Amino acid sequence: MQFPAGAPPPVKVYPVNPEEGITFILEGNLRVANPESGLSQARTRSYVFGQPSSRQDLVLSPHFRFIHVRFEPGTLYRLFRLP
């Protein structure tokens, strides 16, 4: 997906939900902002995620592509013994 040059990409708001999986960022950058704490941090090119404990705003670069693999709740524990 690509956004016009000079225009900021939209922010995707993710509420707290029982979701876990693995994300692979193929192109672009991803930052996660926590509106409650005001903290923002860049994500690595691939990461494992579990159920968030607060709302997260995903801030994407103008041009991005990623693979987001979602698992059923409890799958990360069954596969990797991650709580």
Secondary structure as GFF3:
##gff-version 3
##sequence-region A 1 83
A	DSSP	beta_strand	11	14	.	.	.	ID=ss1
A	DSSP	beta_strand	20	27	.	.	.	ID=ss2
A	DSSP	beta_strand	30	33	.	.	.	ID=ss3
A	DSSP	beta_strand	40	42	.	.	.	ID=ss4
A	DSSP	beta_strand	46	49	.	.	.	ID=ss5
A	DSSP	beta_strand	56	60	.	.	.	ID=ss6
A	DSSP	beta_strand	65	71	.	.	.	ID=ss7
A	DSSP	alpha_helix	75	80	.	.	.	ID=ss8
###
